[in-house]
Amino acid sequence: MKSILGRPLTLERRADGFHITLQERRRSPEVIQAESMARLREELRLRLLDMEHQHATAAMRHLIFVHDVLGRQGWVGLQAMNSAVLRKAIVQLQMLIEREPSNRLGRLVDKLRMLQAAAEAREERAQAHAKAVAAGALDSSIEVSEASAEEYEASQREWDATMPAELDAPPAAPEAKD
């Protein structure tokens, strides 16, 4: 059948049921990535729903949050997440993988570990910056604005007026010793 139609057939799920359609030969990278993410989210959703314990949603809330952010915002949303949430989600995902191994979820763990390391580095930089500002090492009261040449000259004259006269005088010539 494939040779007659020239393209492979696929089974497509639609609102009104399943349909047999011709598969596109070339798909854009965006489509491939979207399909991959949809399969990943579907597998994760099925694993979370498969848990017997009725309090599983409370116990796996960090992983459920990762699942939801992945669905709403994609990888960009996960990149902005807190490292503590990612750390807990990784532990919860590893628990699911221990019950039933999965290559797709294993790759998700690896990706989450990278995102967690990046989040920790980002948080450390922000914390170091906050400490430096609190210690006065960085002056947080600096303002930068655009000014015309006239405004610049006026502010320069005001600044010069605040300078003591002895700083404004040319340096004295060194005395010669005989």
C-alpha positions in Angstrom: 0.0 0.0 0.0 2.9 2.3 0.8 4.4 1.9 -2.6 1.1 2.8 -4.3 0.5 5.9 -2.3 4.1 7.0 -2.1 4.1 7.7 1.6 3.6 5.7 4.7 0.2 5.5 6.5 -0.3 6.6 10.1 -3.1 6.2 12.5 -4.2 9.7 13.8 -6.4 10.4 16.8 -8.9 13.1 16.2 -11.9 14.4 18.2 -14.3 12.1 16.3 -12.1 9.0 16.5 -9.2 7.4 14.7 -8.3 8.1 11.1 -5.8 6.6 8.7 -3.8 9.4 7.1 -0.8 9.8 4.9 2.3 10.6 6.9 4.4 13.6 6.0 7.9 12.6 4.9 9.7 15.6 6.3 8.8 17.2 9.5 10.2 20.4 10.9 12.4 20.3 14.0 9.7 22.2 15.9 7.1 19.5 15.1 9.5 16.7 16.1 10.3 18.5 19.3 6.6 19.1 20.1 5.7 15.5 19.4 8.6 14.3 21.6 7.5 16.6 24.4 3.9 15.4 24.0 5.0 11.7 24.3 7.2 12.5 27.3 4.3 14.3 29.1 1.9 11.5 28.2 4.2 8.9 29.7 4.8 11.0 32.8 1.0 11.6 33.2 0.3 7.9 32.8 2.9 7.0 35.4 1.5 9.5 37.9 -2.0 8.3 37.3 -0.9 4.7 37.7 0.1 5.2 41.3 -2.1 3.3 43.7 -1.9 5.5 46.8 -4.6 8.2 46.9 -2.2 10.7 48.4 0.3 10.4 45.5 -0.6 13.8 44.1 0.5 15.4 47.4 3.6 13.2 47.6 4.6 13.9 44.0 3.6 17.5 43.9 7.0 18.7 42.6 7.0 16.3 39.8 3.4 17.2 38.9 4.4 20.9 38.9 7.3 20.1 36.5 4.8 18.2 34.3 2.4 21.2 34.3 5.1 23.8 33.6 6.5 21.6 30.8 3.0 21.5 29.2 2.4 25.2 29.6 5.7 26.8 29.0 8.0 24.0 27.7 11.7 23.8 28.5 11.9 27.6 28.9 9.6 27.4 31.9 11.6 24.7 33.5 14.8 26.8 33.0 13.3 29.5 35.2 12.3 27.1 38.0 13.8 27.0 41.5 16.6 24.5 42.1 15.0 23.1 45.2 11.8 22.2 43.3 13.8 20.6 40.5 15.9 18.6 43.0 12.7 17.2 44.6 11.1 16.5 41.2 14.3 14.5 40.2 14.0 12.4 43.3 10.3 11.7 42.7 11.0 10.9 39.0 13.7 8.5 40.0 11.2 6.7 42.3 8.9 6.3 39.3 11.7 5.0 37.2 12.7 2.4 39.9 9.2 1.0 39.7 9.3 0.6 35.9 12.4 1.7 33.9 11.9 4.0 31.0 14.5 5.5 28.6 12.4 8.6 27.9 12.0 9.3 31.6 15.7 8.6 32.2 16.5 11.3 29.6 14.1 13.6 31.4 16.1 13.0 34.7 19.3 13.9 32.9 17.8 17.1 31.5 16.4 18.1 34.9 19.8 17.5 36.5 21.3 20.0 34.0 18.5 22.5 34.6 19.0 22.1 38.4 22.7 22.7 38.1 22.1 25.8 36.1 19.4 27.0 38.5 21.8 26.5 41.5 24.5 28.5 39.7 22.0 31.3 38.9 20.8 31.3 42.5 24.4 31.5 43.8 25.2 34.4 41.6 22.1 36.2 42.7 22.9 35.5 46.3 26.5 36.7 45.9 25.2 39.9 44.2 22.7 40.5 47.0 25.4 40.1 49.6 27.7 42.4 47.8 25.0 45.1 47.6 24.2 44.6 51.3 27.9 44.9 52.2 28.1 48.1 50.2 30.6 46.7 47.7 28.2 47.6 44.9 26.5 50.9 45.0 22.9 50.2 44.1 22.0 54.0 44.0 23.8 54.6 40.6 21.6 56.0 38.0 22.3 56.2 34.3 20.3 58.5 32.0 20.7 60.1 28.7 21.4 63.9 28.6 21.9 66.5 26.0 25.2 68.3 25.6 23.8 71.4 27.4 22.6 69.3 30.4 26.0 67.6 30.6 27.9 71.0 30.6 25.5 72.3 33.4 26.1 69.2 35.5 29.9 69.5 34.9 29.8 73.1 36.1 27.8 72.1 39.2 30.3 69.4 40.0 33.3 71.7 39.5 31.8 74.2 41.9 31.8 71.4 44.7 35.5 70.8 44.2 37.9 72.4 46.8 40.2 75.1 45.3 43.4 73.3 46.2 42.4 70.3 44.2 41.6 72.5 41.2 45.1 74.3 41.3 47.9 72.9 39.1 50.5 70.9 40.9 53.4 72.9 42.3 56.7 72.5 40.6 59.2 70.5 42.6 61.9 72.7 44.2 65.4 72.2 43.1 68.0 71.2 45.7 71.5 72.7 45.6 
